[in-house]
Amino acid sequence: MYKNDAIASLKQYNKLDEVEVEPGDILIFKVFPGWAFGQIELGITWGQKLLHKKSADEKFGIKLRGSSTSEHAAIGLSKDLLAEAAGEIHDTDDIPNNAAIVFKCKNKDLAAGAVTVTKALCRMDVGTRPSNLTMLDGNYDMEGAKKSLFKERAFKSTTNQFIEDIISFVYGSSNVIPNMFCSQLAVAAYESASVALYGKTCFGSDPRGVTPKYLEHILNTSGNFYLAGRLKIPPLILHTHKVIKKYEHARKWKQSPASIELVEVLEEAWSMQAEDREGYGILLHVYETYFGLNVKPEYRHEMRELTPDELNALPAIKALRMKPKRNGRLYNMVFQEIAPLEYFL
């Protein structure tokens, strides 16, 4: 466990232990200062920083143990799979190669109950409702996410009906899945499981008012949870993602064909790392061969070259093979962000 009030910086994040995700873990994805480029990331982090309604704790002078760098939340279903409210409907996905802190529940029965609720809300068969029943709604609630910045966060009379509606769906007496946003789904799963198992709430919160920032706070202050550490993601993967996002949101009118193809390869390698853990070796090869960085001897055995077929599909990169890229916007980003990492001389 850690004494930090909240994980607000990459420096703090890097001090955490790497942990495997287990069923019921709550993951809070971080966008650190200087890492937000898209409108959604900027909107969430700055909105939580500037517009976040004070909780009852804060009004009594208690420091909030959550950070505006908390941008997204999900529940772990296995070491490789999570459940989230992020797309059109609540659904499962591979755990992405993004920075995330991992909170574990001390009560294994409660964690198992939250997983059951979460799977049901993601339309997975958990054996609690007849399989022939229709399922309605369960969409991502963008308006609810925006309004959560200004809502009261304590459990109240209307919260009870919201939790009962979820339990009714899980056990088959209702066909409607509530529309939710990311942190709302994580909290609702645990509040509903706790009410079903023990007849009382887990956090005493209203999930509809729990932002990612406030979720980090209630997890840090709940006796049922502890901050276990961070996802197992090599720094090369994390910083490559930053380069990709930064370049994609830069002005587009001076992108060379080689730069466009190189970013495509970086993105493909970043994605492959989540799917089969092969992207790391490709990145080492790409940064040395096409950007002129020198991989240290102790990492050279992990390099993987692009295959002839891959190169034939990337003519601009193929032309760079004997002359690494040493100028331009993309090279400068790589030089600033990637070259200082431990993998290179």
BELRACOR-V783676 format. One line per field, one symbol per residue. phi: phi as a letter, one per 40 degrees, with the letter a starting at -180 (. if undefined). burial: + if it has 9 or more other C-alpha atoms within 8 Angstrom, else -. A space follows every 10 residues. Layout:
phi = ???
burial = ???
This chain:
phi = .bcccacbbc ccdcccccbc cbdgcbbbcb bcdgbcbccc dccccccccb bcccccdccc gccccabccc baaabcbacb bbbabaccbc abaccccbca cbbbcccccc cccccccccc ccgccbgbbd ccccbbggcc bccccccccb ccbccacccd cccccccccd bgcabbccca bdcccccccc cccccccbga ccbgbcdcbc cdcccdcccc bcccbaccib ccbdddcdcc ccddcccccc cccbccdccc cccccdcccc cccccagbcd cccdcccccb bgcbccdcbc cccbcccdcc cccbcccdcc dcadcbagcc dccccccbdc cccbc
burial = -----++++- -++-----+- ++++++++++ ++---++--- ++-+++++-- ++----++-- ---+++++++ +++++++++- ++++++--++ ++-+--++++ +++++----+ ++++++++++ ++--+---+- ------++++ +--++-++++ +-+-+---++ --++++++++ ++-+++++++ ++++++++++ ++++++---- +---++++++ ++++++++++ -+--++++++ +-+--+++++ +++++++--- -------+++ +++--+++++ ++++---+++ ++++++++++ +++-++--+- --+------- +--+-+++-+ +--++----+ +++++-+++- +--+-
